[in-house]
């Protein structure tokens, strides 16, 4: 399992439109995402800030597969105008940097966990 986290920022007047757009994602886009290795994609929004959590086989391969996929191109035509910084699908993004993980730290503690 590979987890990738992303952050996007919306135009202040685009919040309701963004939420409405995601109320029902088109079936052809869901199929394209699944075919590209997406196992799960969750989105949270705090004001203009949008946080994504992806469970993906290979993030770079997914981005490459979706770059010119007709379902994704149509989706990006709708969502890109809502974003302060458009996604250019350059393939250079790697997601947010992990700072800390409870599970990772507890795993490093091993048997010392019982002493907590």
C-alpha positions as CSV (number, residue, x, y, z in Angstrom):
1,X,0.0,0.0,0.0
2,X,1.3,3.4,-0.9
3,X,-0.3,6.5,0.7
4,X,0.1,9.9,-0.9
5,X,-1.2,13.1,0.6
6,X,-1.9,16.2,-1.5
7,X,-2.9,19.8,-0.8
8,X,-4.7,22.1,-3.1
9,X,-6.2,25.6,-2.6
10,X,-9.4,26.9,-4.0
11,X,-10.4,30.4,-5.1
12,X,-12.5,31.9,-2.2
13,X,-15.6,32.0,-4.3
14,X,-15.3,28.4,-5.6
15,X,-16.0,26.5,-2.3
16,X,-19.6,25.6,-3.0
17,X,-18.9,24.7,-6.7
18,X,-16.0,22.4,-5.6
19,X,-18.2,20.6,-3.1
20,X,-21.0,20.3,-5.7
21,X,-18.6,19.0,-8.3
22,X,-17.5,16.2,-6.0
23,X,-21.0,15.3,-4.8
24,X,-21.1,12.6,-7.6
25,X,-17.9,12.0,-9.5
26,X,-18.6,10.7,-13.1
27,X,-18.5,7.0,-13.5
28,X,-16.0,7.2,-16.4
29,X,-13.6,9.1,-14.2
30,X,-14.0,6.5,-11.4
31,X,-13.2,3.7,-13.8
32,X,-10.2,5.6,-15.1
33,X,-8.9,6.2,-11.5
34,X,-9.4,2.5,-10.7
35,X,-7.7,1.3,-13.9
36,X,-4.8,3.6,-13.0
37,X,-4.3,1.9,-9.6
38,X,-6.3,4.1,-7.2
39,X,-7.6,2.0,-4.3
40,X,-9.1,4.9,-2.4
41,X,-9.1,8.7,-2.6
42,X,-10.5,10.8,0.2
43,X,-10.8,14.5,0.3
44,X,-11.3,17.0,3.1
45,X,-11.8,20.7,2.8
46,X,-11.0,23.4,5.4
47,X,-12.1,26.7,3.9
48,X,-10.1,27.1,0.8
49,X,-7.6,24.4,1.7
50,X,-8.3,20.9,0.3
51,X,-6.4,17.8,1.5
52,X,-6.4,14.6,-0.4
53,X,-5.4,11.1,0.9
54,X,-4.7,8.5,-1.8
55,X,-4.2,4.8,-1.5
56,X,-2.5,4.1,-4.8
57,X,-0.3,1.4,-6.4
58,X,2.1,3.9,-8.1
59,X,1.4,7.6,-7.9
60,X,3.6,8.6,-10.8
61,X,2.2,5.9,-13.1
62,X,-1.4,7.0,-12.1
63,X,-0.6,10.6,-13.1
64,X,0.9,9.5,-16.4
65,X,-2.1,7.3,-17.2
66,X,-4.6,10.1,-16.4
67,X,-2.7,13.0,-18.0
68,X,-4.4,12.6,-21.4
69,X,-7.3,10.3,-20.4
70,X,-10.5,11.8,-21.8
71,X,-12.5,11.3,-18.6
72,X,-9.7,13.1,-16.6
73,X,-9.3,15.9,-19.2
74,X,-13.0,16.6,-19.0
75,X,-12.8,16.6,-15.2
76,X,-9.8,18.9,-15.1
77,X,-11.7,21.3,-17.4
78,X,-14.3,21.6,-14.6
79,X,-12.1,21.6,-11.5
80,X,-9.0,23.6,-12.6
81,X,-10.9,26.9,-12.8
82,X,-11.8,26.4,-9.1
83,X,-8.2,26.1,-8.0
84,X,-5.8,29.0,-7.1
85,X,-2.9,27.0,-8.5
86,X,-3.8,24.8,-11.4
87,X,-2.5,21.2,-11.6
88,X,-0.2,21.0,-14.6
89,X,0.2,17.2,-14.7
90,X,3.9,17.7,-15.1
91,X,4.6,14.6,-13.1
92,X,7.0,16.4,-10.8
93,X,4.8,16.4,-7.7
94,X,5.3,13.9,-5.0
95,X,2.7,14.9,-2.5
96,X,3.1,16.4,1.0
97,X,6.1,15.5,3.1
98,X,5.4,13.2,6.0
99,X,6.5,14.8,9.2
100,X,5.4,12.3,11.8
101,X,3.5,9.0,12.1
102,X,2.0,7.5,15.3
103,X,2.1,4.0,13.8
104,X,5.7,4.3,12.6
105,X,6.9,5.6,16.0
106,X,5.0,3.0,17.9
107,X,6.5,0.3,15.6
108,X,10.0,1.6,16.4
109,X,9.2,1.3,20.1
110,X,8.4,-2.4,19.6
111,X,7.9,-4.1,22.9
112,X,8.4,-0.8,24.8
113,X,4.8,0.0,23.8
114,X,3.5,-2.1,26.7
115,X,5.4,0.2,29.1
116,X,3.5,3.3,27.9
